[in-house]
């Protein structure tokens, strides 16, 4: 399969559809959390974030999360006790 980067195939995200059932949306977010947990996505981001925080000492530390419906930042906060309180 060849991917042509010059041509974008922009499809609307299922989870961004107007009128999406709330229960269906909640199930989809739970699925994303499971996938991120199993794959270690959030945990793999923790060390670089902690290293950056130690070096830069931002106050407060803020995340801009566009593609993951806040699942990854929420998961990262789970690994960082006392943060976000």
N, C-alpha and C positions, 0 to 999 in steps of 0.2 A: 504494500500500500504506500503510495507516494503522497506526502503532505505538501500542498502548495501554500507556502506562507504568504505569498503575494495576494492570494484570494482568501478572504475571511468568510467563513460560514457562521454567521451570527444567528444563533438560535436562542429564543427566550428561555430563561431558566424556569424549570418546572415550579420551583419553590417561590418564584416571584410572580406567579400568575395571579391576577385579580380573582377573587372569589374562591381561592383554594380553601378547602375544608380545613378547619383549625386542627382537628384530630389527625388528619392526614399529614399536615405540616409538622405537627409534634412528633409523629412517627418517623418522618423523614429526618428531622433534626436528631432524634435518638439514634437513628441508623448512622448518621454522620459521626456522632460521638463514638459509637462502637468502632467504626472504621478507623477513626483517628486514634483511639485507644490501642487497638490491635496493631496498627501500623507504627505506633510510636511517634506520630507526627508532632503532637504537642510537646511530648517529652524531649524530642530532638531539638526543639527550639528553645528549651529552657536554659541550657548552659550558655548559648550565645547571648541571650537576653540578660542573664545574671552577670556575665562578664562585662557587657556594655554598661549595665547599671553600676557596677563596681567602679568602672573607669570614669564614666560621665556624671554619675550621681544626679540624675534628673529628678526633679521633684515637682510635680508627680510624674511618674512614668505612664505614658499614654500609648494606646494601640489604635491604629486605624486598620480595621479589618473589613475588606470589601467582599471577597468571594466566599467566605465560609459561614455566613450567618451567625457570627459571634461564637461559634462552637469552639474554635481553636483558642481565642483569647480567654474564654471562660474556662477551658480546660487547663490552660497555662496557669491561671490564677489558682486552680486547685492544687497545683504543685508548689505554689509559693505561699506558704502559711503567713498570715498577717498582712498580705498585700490585698488591697481592695476592700479592706474593712472600713 
